[in-house]
Amino acid sequence: TNAEAGGAPLAGGLALPTPFGTFYSPNLTTDKTYGIGAWTVEEFAMAVRQGVSRQGKPYYPAFPYPFYSKLTDQDIADLWAAFQTVPPISEPSKEQEMKFPFNFREGLKLWRATFLETNAFEPDADKSDAWNRGKYIVEGPAHCGACHTPRNFAGARQAELRLHGSDSLPDGGKSPPLTSSILKEKGWTIANLAYALKSGIQPDGDAFGGSMGEVVRAGTAFLNNDDLTAIATYLMERDND
């Protein structure tokens, strides 16, 4: 949603400048010509989980389908039902403005073959239900690693540094590490982290700013208490820091 320009909900047009070029969010309303109103749920699932359009073309990973590949069939169905409630907006999506050679979309097939993992989420039998639920949300729909993991020359996440923070976000900002050891050093607990994700207020009384403030306002503030606690449990009890 291009809220700053007064854009209609989910009608697209929001610019995301990156070193590879400028991405523009597409029209995701129910308009049958310019949105996804003519799509089937199967085409929607293929786009969300595999990063492939209904025409069979690969999407740029600025659309975080590498995370959404872990979504369950039920979550895909629920998302699809929610999208059906969005009013149609007859407005074409903007073309992506990519630099050479990234404007060669077919090259994304190689990127997907090299970096895309499509394994379904598998819970760890040795962990609690809350821990597994938290991992699913963090590594799936919340796509925390999109900002909190450094990327390589091709824009793919460095798996060995998962959730270790990034010094080069697309907007020029930085993200802190979310490893359990550093979170604990900074005074985070399961309780105050869950509260911060709901309220935006950190343990020292300061508020999240920048991108994280937006994440809370437009995302985690809407989660129920069980899911907030699950996220906090997973982040505070991860074993692979």
VODO-578207 format. One record per residue (C-alpha): x, y, z; residue in one letter. Coordinates in nm, 3 decimals. Example, Ala and Ser with C-alpha at 12.3 -4.5 7.8 and 13.67 -1.06 7.14 Angstrom:
<semis>
SEMI      px      py      pz aa
SEMI   1.230  -0.450   0.780  A
SEMI   1.367  -0.106   0.714  S
</semis>
This chain:
<semis>
SEMI      px      py      pz aa
SEMI   0.000   0.000   0.000  T
SEMI   0.146   0.335  -0.103  N
SEMI   0.007   0.504   0.207  A
SEMI   0.225   0.816   0.185  E
SEMI   0.079   0.897  -0.157  A
SEMI  -0.276   0.821  -0.043  G
SEMI  -0.290   0.494  -0.233  G
SEMI  -0.579   0.256  -0.187  A
SEMI  -0.520  -0.053   0.031  P
SEMI  -0.305  -0.313  -0.146  L
SEMI  -0.324  -0.128  -0.478  A
SEMI   0.056  -0.125  -0.510  G
SEMI   0.292   0.145  -0.630  G
SEMI   0.515   0.159  -0.321  L
SEMI   0.880   0.207  -0.423  A
SEMI   1.159  -0.001  -0.269  L
SEMI   1.501   0.129  -0.379  P
SEMI   1.780  -0.131  -0.365  T
SEMI   2.132  -0.171  -0.507  P
SEMI   1.977  -0.384  -0.782  F
SEMI   1.724  -0.122  -0.890  G
SEMI   1.388   0.006  -0.770  T
SEMI   1.107  -0.239  -0.703  F
SEMI   0.741  -0.135  -0.702  Y
SEMI   0.480  -0.329  -0.510  S
SEMI   0.207  -0.469  -0.738  P
SEMI  -0.168  -0.432  -0.731  N
SEMI  -0.304  -0.708  -0.507  L
SEMI  -0.667  -0.600  -0.506  T
SEMI  -0.953  -0.806  -0.651  T
SEMI  -0.954  -0.613  -0.979  D
SEMI  -0.978  -0.874  -1.255  K
SEMI  -0.761  -0.682  -1.502  T
SEMI  -0.486  -0.521  -1.295  Y
SEMI  -0.507  -0.711  -0.966  G
SEMI  -0.548  -1.076  -0.869  I
SEMI  -0.926  -1.094  -0.907  G
SEMI  -0.905  -1.338  -1.199  A
SEMI  -0.656  -1.568  -1.025  W
SEMI  -0.733  -1.912  -0.886  T
SEMI  -0.626  -2.022  -0.539  V
SEMI  -0.380  -2.263  -0.704  E
SEMI  -0.215  -1.976  -0.894  E
SEMI  -0.206  -1.773  -0.574  F
SEMI  -0.037  -2.060  -0.388  A
SEMI   0.221  -2.101  -0.664  M
SEMI   0.306  -1.731  -0.654  A
SEMI   0.327  -1.708  -0.275  V
SEMI   0.518  -2.029  -0.206  R
SEMI   0.722  -2.076  -0.524  Q
SEMI   0.773  -1.722  -0.653  G
SEMI   0.626  -1.802  -0.995  V
SEMI   0.359  -1.592  -1.166  S
SEMI   0.048  -1.733  -1.329  R
SEMI   0.230  -1.682  -1.661  Q
SEMI   0.515  -1.901  -1.536  G
SEMI   0.764  -1.617  -1.489  K
SEMI   0.983  -1.597  -1.176  P
SEMI   0.932  -1.314  -0.930  Y
SEMI   1.215  -1.106  -0.791  Y
SEMI   1.286  -1.209  -0.431  P
SEMI   1.204  -0.859  -0.309  A
SEMI   0.872  -1.043  -0.280  F
SEMI   0.972  -1.263   0.018  P
SEMI   0.848  -1.593  -0.121  Y
SEMI   1.161  -1.771   0.009  P
SEMI   0.999  -1.733   0.353  F
SEMI   0.641  -1.796   0.243  Y
SEMI   0.743  -2.131   0.093  S
SEMI   0.694  -2.269   0.445  K
SEMI   0.328  -2.162   0.472  L
SEMI   0.083  -2.445   0.534  T
SEMI  -0.205  -2.521   0.298  D
SEMI  -0.445  -2.388   0.560  Q
SEMI  -0.259  -2.057   0.592  D
SEMI  -0.256  -2.020   0.213  I
SEMI  -0.632  -2.083   0.206  A
SEMI  -0.688  -1.830   0.485  D
SEMI  -0.475  -1.567   0.309  L
SEMI  -0.665  -1.627  -0.013  W
SEMI  -0.997  -1.580   0.167  A
SEMI  -0.871  -1.255   0.320  A
SEMI  -0.755  -1.118  -0.015  F
SEMI  -1.104  -1.178  -0.156  Q
SEMI  -1.235  -0.906   0.077  T
SEMI  -1.009  -0.632  -0.069  V
SEMI  -1.203  -0.384  -0.286  P
SEMI  -1.094  -0.382  -0.653  P
SEMI  -0.883  -0.092  -0.776  I
SEMI  -0.846  -0.052  -1.152  S
SEMI  -0.486   0.063  -1.157  E
SEMI  -0.198  -0.112  -1.337  P
SEMI   0.112  -0.212  -1.146  S
SEMI   0.429  -0.016  -1.213  K
SEMI   0.710  -0.182  -1.404  E
SEMI   1.016  -0.275  -1.202  Q
SEMI   1.315  -0.049  -1.272  E
SEMI   1.607  -0.289  -1.250  M
SEMI   1.968  -0.226  -1.338  K
SEMI   2.158  -0.441  -1.589  F
SEMI   2.195  -0.740  -1.569  P
SEMI   1.923  -0.777  -1.305  F
SEMI   1.661  -0.658  -1.555  N
SEMI   1.703  -0.995  -1.729  F
SEMI   1.423  -1.172  -1.542  R
SEMI   1.506  -1.515  -1.681  E
SEMI   1.826  -1.501  -1.477  G
SEMI   1.607  -1.546  -1.169  L
SEMI   1.567  -1.912  -1.263  K
SEMI   1.933  -1.960  -1.179  L
SEMI   1.890  -1.760  -0.856  W
SEMI   1.597  -1.977  -0.751  R
SEMI   1.784  -2.298  -0.833  A
SEMI   2.082  -2.182  -0.626  T
SEMI   1.925  -2.016  -0.324  F
SEMI   1.556  -2.106  -0.292  L
SEMI   1.462  -2.366  -0.033  E
SEMI   1.112  -2.506  -0.073  T
SEMI   1.108  -2.756   0.211  N
SEMI   0.791  -2.750   0.417  A
SEMI   0.821  -2.652   0.781  F
SEMI   0.895  -2.947   1.008  E
SEMI   0.854  -2.909   1.385  P
SEMI   1.128  -3.022   1.622  D
SEMI   0.993  -3.303   1.839  A
SEMI   1.239  -3.212   2.114  D
SEMI   1.103  -2.858   2.147  K
SEMI   0.785  -2.718   2.296  S
SEMI   0.475  -2.633   2.095  D
SEMI   0.540  -2.265   2.164  A
SEMI   0.900  -2.288   2.036  W
SEMI   0.790  -2.463   1.716  N
SEMI   0.505  -2.219   1.661  R
SEMI   0.750  -1.932   1.709  G
SEMI   0.998  -2.078   1.463  K
SEMI   0.722  -2.121   1.204  Y
SEMI   0.616  -1.758   1.238  I
SEMI   0.970  -1.615   1.246  V
SEMI   1.096  -1.817   0.952  E
SEMI   0.768  -1.807   0.761  G
SEMI   0.497  -1.539   0.755  P
SEMI   0.681  -1.283   0.970  A
SEMI   0.996  -1.324   0.751  H
SEMI   1.216  -1.171   1.024  C
SEMI   1.529  -1.283   0.841  G
SEMI   1.448  -1.059   0.546  A
SEMI   1.591  -0.767   0.744  C
SEMI   1.783  -0.935   1.026  H
SEMI   2.010  -1.155   0.811  T
SEMI   2.300  -1.027   0.598  P
SEMI   2.292  -1.094   0.225  R
SEMI   2.551  -1.195  -0.030  N
SEMI   2.642  -1.035  -0.364  F
SEMI   2.332  -1.187  -0.527  A
SEMI   2.093  -1.054  -0.265  G
SEMI   2.040  -1.397  -0.109  A
SEMI   2.050  -1.443   0.267  R
SEMI   2.368  -1.583   0.421  Q
SEMI   2.225  -1.892   0.585  A
SEMI   2.516  -1.937   0.824  E
SEMI   2.443  -1.591   0.969  L
SEMI   2.069  -1.633   1.002  R
SEMI   1.920  -1.361   1.226  L
SEMI   2.265  -1.217   1.302  H
SEMI   2.161  -0.869   1.187  G
SEMI   2.249  -0.670   0.877  S
SEMI   2.451  -0.355   0.813  D
SEMI   2.310  -0.292   0.467  S
SEMI   1.932  -0.277   0.446  L
SEMI   1.784  -0.152   0.117  P
SEMI   1.700   0.185   0.274  D
SEMI   2.057   0.226   0.400  G
SEMI   1.972   0.133   0.756  G
SEMI   2.089  -0.143   0.984  K
SEMI   1.916  -0.419   1.178  S
SEMI   2.038  -0.566   1.509  P
SEMI   2.112  -0.933   1.563  P
SEMI   1.833  -1.148   1.704  L
SEMI   2.052  -1.422   1.849  T
SEMI   1.942  -1.539   2.192  S
SEMI   2.279  -1.461   2.352  S
SEMI   2.276  -1.096   2.242  I
SEMI   1.907  -1.053   2.324  L
SEMI   1.975  -1.176   2.677  K
SEMI   2.278  -0.947   2.711  E
SEMI   2.054  -0.652   2.625  K
SEMI   1.801  -0.741   2.892  G
SEMI   1.536  -0.907   2.680  W
SEMI   1.317  -1.181   2.825  T
SEMI   1.032  -1.380   2.676  I
SEMI   0.781  -1.160   2.858  A
SEMI   0.921  -0.817   2.767  N
SEMI   0.997  -0.920   2.408  L
SEMI   0.639  -1.039   2.357  A
SEMI   0.516  -0.711   2.507  Y
SEMI   0.747  -0.506   2.283  A
SEMI   0.619  -0.682   1.971  L
SEMI   0.265  -0.591   2.080  K
SEMI   0.322  -0.235   2.200  S
SEMI   0.643  -0.116   2.036  G
SEMI   0.785  -0.030   2.379  I
SEMI   1.130  -0.166   2.469  Q
SEMI   1.241  -0.269   2.822  P
SEMI   1.414   0.069   2.877  D
SEMI   1.092   0.253   2.798  G
SEMI   1.205   0.371   2.453  D
SEMI   0.992   0.295   2.148  A
SEMI   1.091   0.111   1.833  F
SEMI   1.160   0.351   1.549  G
SEMI   1.220   0.323   1.178  G
SEMI   1.136  -0.001   1.001  S
SEMI   1.082  -0.195   1.324  M
SEMI   0.828   0.058   1.441  G
SEMI   0.637   0.001   1.118  E
SEMI   0.664  -0.377   1.162  V
SEMI   0.495  -0.348   1.500  V
SEMI   0.228  -0.096   1.394  R
SEMI   0.128  -0.278   1.077  A
SEMI   0.210  -0.635   1.176  G
SEMI   0.294  -0.782   1.513  T
SEMI   0.057  -0.554   1.706  A
SEMI  -0.229  -0.756   1.554  F
SEMI  -0.099  -1.095   1.671  L
SEMI  -0.263  -1.273   1.961  N
SEMI  -0.077  -1.319   2.288  N
SEMI  -0.002  -1.686   2.225  D
SEMI   0.172  -1.611   1.895  D
SEMI   0.364  -1.320   2.045  L
SEMI   0.486  -1.543   2.326  T
SEMI   0.574  -1.813   2.073  A
SEMI   0.790  -1.573   1.872  I
SEMI   0.965  -1.453   2.186  A
SEMI   1.016  -1.810   2.308  T
SEMI   1.182  -1.916   1.984  Y
SEMI   1.408  -1.610   1.963  L
SEMI   1.515  -1.635   2.326  M
SEMI   1.573  -2.011   2.320  E
SEMI   1.734  -2.068   1.981  R
SEMI   2.026  -2.311   2.000  D
SEMI   2.219  -2.208   1.688  N
SEMI   2.363  -1.868   1.780  D
</semis>
